Amino acid sequence: MRPGYPRGMADNMDATMLDLSHDLRSPLAAAEGWLGFLLEGDCGALNDQQRDAVTTAAASLKRLQGFIESTLERSREGAQEARMKEGEFSPLLRETLELFKYPARAKGLSLSARVEGAEARLLMDAMDVRRVLANLVGNAVKYTRAGGSVTVTAGVRNGLLTVYVTDTGCGIPGPALDGLFERYTRAPQGLGEGGEPGTGLGLAIVRRIVEEHGGLVWADSEVGVGTTMAFALPLCGLKEEVYS
């Protein structure tokens, strides 16, 4: 049962999510097919910039399809344990930065990453860790003013991989940080720099996933300066040179 909801409501929400996930598969497969036609040149030759854009869109669709399959798989008992596998963190971060490259460029934002311990490995559900990164980086891009910056830094210390997503956005008042990771809680700004409304669900999803992986999540912010969202996950299978 979902925490914070009566049993009947939680069951209805889970059933609705499963139905929606199932019904989205066909239109997404059709969209992926058309993007494939574009990449293969069936609708005319693409220049390098067009090919890059279509490739990024196709990768985004594939991520969404993976999320849908993961949602459907969750309905099976013991599925979560089966999805936990050892893997490298860095490729997931690279994919996320590629995903938000064009939205950041459209706003004139600098989007960059600094990673220490690039070979750090986690016991993780890779799809869920992608969701954490996408939520945090996506929020940072959404709430950062044109011409600002979003920086992701990751490092290894004391058996943990710690990731910081720092933006130069409008910032969040101190009192509003309390409960920021609760469902349906939104920062006072309410809308992204482009007027996009928030649902108040993204950070709650981040916290749930991080805690399911045995980690911690937190936030620091200063109004007029920006916000840092951070999470830490336990390492596994780390090579010795990462500690040096």
ZAMARGU-4260 file (C-alpha; in steps of 0.2 Angstrom, whole numbers, plus 5000, padded with zeros to 4 digits):
<rodrens>
0) 5000/5000/5000 | 5006/5018/4996 | 5011/5027/5012 | 5000/5041/5017 | 4984/5034/5008
5) 4969/5024/5014 | 4970/5006/5008 | 4955/5008/4996 | 4962/5024/4988 | 4980/5017/4987
10) 4973/5001/4978 | 4963/5012/4966 | 4978/5023/4962 | 4989/5008/4959 | 4976/5000/4947
15) 4974/5016/4938 | 4993/5018/4936 | 4994/5000/4929 | 4980/5003/4917 | 4988/5019/4911
20) 5005/5012/4909 | 4998/4997/4899 | 4988/5009/4887 | 5003/5020/4884 | 5013/5006/4876
25) 5005/5006/4859 | 5006/5025/4855 | 5024/5026/4862 | 5029/5011/4850 | 5021/5020/4836
30) 5030/5036/4840 | 5046/5027/4841 | 5043/5019/4824 | 5041/5036/4816 | 5057/5042/4824
35) 5065/5027/4817 | 5059/5031/4799 | 5067/5048/4801 | 5084/5041/4807 | 5084/5029/4792
40) 5081/5043/4780 | 5064/5036/4774 | 5057/5054/4775 | 5072/5063/4768 | 5090/5066/4773
45) 5094/5074/4790 | 5108/5086/4793 | 5119/5082/4808 | 5109/5094/4820 | 5093/5086/4815
50) 5099/5069/4817 | 5106/5073/4834 | 5089/5080/4839 | 5079/5065/4833 | 5091/5053/4841
55) 5089/5062/4858 | 5070/5061/4856 | 5071/5043/4852 | 5082/5040/4867 | 5069/5049/4878
60) 5055/5038/4872 | 5065/5023/4876 | 5068/5029/4893 | 5049/5032/4895 | 5045/5014/4888
65) 5058/5008/4901 | 5049/5017/4915 | 5032/5010/4909 | 5039/4992/4909 | 5046/4995/4926
70) 5029/5001/4933 | 5021/4985/4926 | 5034/4974/4933 | 5032/4982/4950 | 5015/4974/4951
75) 5023/4957/4952 | 5028/4951/4969 | 5047/4951/4972 | 5050/4961/4957 | 5060/4975/4966
80) 5073/4963/4972 | 5075/4956/4955 | 5078/4973/4947 | 5092/4977/4959 | 5109/4974/4950
85) 5126/4980/4951 | 5131/4994/4939 | 5141/5010/4936 | 5133/5027/4940 | 5142/5037/4927
90) 5133/5031/4911 | 5116/5035/4920 | 5122/5053/4923 | 5129/5055/4905 | 5112/5049/4898
95) 5103/5062/4909 | 5114/5077/4904 | 5111/5072/4886 | 5092/5071/4889 | 5092/5089/4895
100) 5105/5096/4883 | 5092/5104/4872 | 5080/5111/4885 | 5096/5119/4894 | 5102/5126/4877
105) 5085/5134/4873 | 5086/5144/4889 | 5104/5149/4887 | 5109/5138/4902 | 5126/5131/4906
110) 5124/5112/4910 | 5139/5103/4916 | 5145/5089/4927 | 5161/5085/4938 | 5163/5067/4943
115) 5176/5060/4955 | 5177/5041/4956 | 5169/5039/4939 | 5170/5020/4941 | 5159/5020/4956
120) 5147/5005/4956 | 5130/5004/4965 | 5118/4990/4969 | 5103/4998/4961 | 5088/4998/4950
125) 5095/5008/4936 | 5079/5014/4929 | 5074/5021/4946 | 5091/5030/4948 | 5088/5038/4931
130) 5072/5044/4937 | 5080/5052/4952 | 5093/5061/4941 | 5080/5066/4928 | 5069/5074/4942
135) 5083/5084/4950 | 5091/5090/4934 | 5074/5093/4926 | 5069/5104/4941 | 5085/5113/4940
140) 5083/5117/4922 | 5065/5122/4924 | 5068/5134/4939 | 5084/5142/4933 | 5084/5159/4924
145) 5090/5161/4907 | 5109/5163/4906 | 5111/5154/4923 | 5119/5137/4926 | 5116/5120/4932
150) 5130/5109/4938 | 5130/5091/4944 | 5145/5085/4955 | 5147/5068/4961 | 5161/5061/4973
155) 5165/5046/4983 | 5168/5046/5002 | 5166/5035/5017 | 5158/5021/5006 | 5145/5033/4998
160) 5142/5041/4981 | 5136/5058/4984 | 5128/5068/4970 | 5124/5087/4971 | 5113/5096/4958
165) 5116/5114/4960 | 5107/5128/4950 | 5108/5147/4950 | 5089/5148/4951 | 5077/5159/4961
170) 5080/5149/4977 | 5068/5142/4990 | 5065/5151/5007 | 5071/5142/5022 | 5054/5138/5030
175) 5048/5130/5013 | 5062/5117/5014 | 5053/5108/5028 | 5042/5095/5020 | 5049/5099/5002
180) 5051/5080/4999 | 5033/5076/5004 | 5019/5072/4991 | 5010/5087/4983 | 5022/5100/4992
185) 5029/5113/4980 | 5041/5127/4982 | 5034/5144/4983 | 5039/5149/4965 | 5026/5136/4959
190) 5030/5138/4941 | 5046/5136/4931 | 5054/5150/4922 | 5044/5146/4907 | 5028/5145/4916
195) 5027/5126/4918 | 5017/5121/4933 | 5024/5108/4945 | 5014/5093/4952 | 5022/5092/4969
200) 5026/5074/4966 | 5044/5074/4958 | 5054/5076/4974 | 5043/5064/4984 | 5047/5051/4970
205) 5066/5055/4972 | 5065/5052/4991 | 5056/5036/4990 | 5068/5029/4977 | 5084/5035/4986
210) 5077/5028/5003 | 5073/5011/4994 | 5091/5011/4989 | 5097/5013/5007 | 5102/5032/5004
215) 5098/5049/5010 | 5092/5065/5001 | 5092/5083/5006 | 5092/5101/5000 | 5100/5118/5003
220) 5095/5134/4996 | 5096/5153/4997 | 5084/5165/4989 | 5091/5174/4975 | 5107/5163/4974
225) 5100/5146/4970 | 5097/5128/4976 | 5107/5112/4979 | 5098/5096/4979 | 5108/5081/4985
230) 5107/5062/4988 | 5119/5049/4994 | 5119/5030/4990 | 5130/5016/4997 | 5143/5009/4985
235) 5147/4992/4980 | 5161/4984/4970 | 5171/5000/4970 | 5189/4998/4963 | 5203/5003/4974
240) 5209/5018/4964 | 5193/5027/4966 | 5198/5030/4984 | 5215/5038/4980
</rodrens>
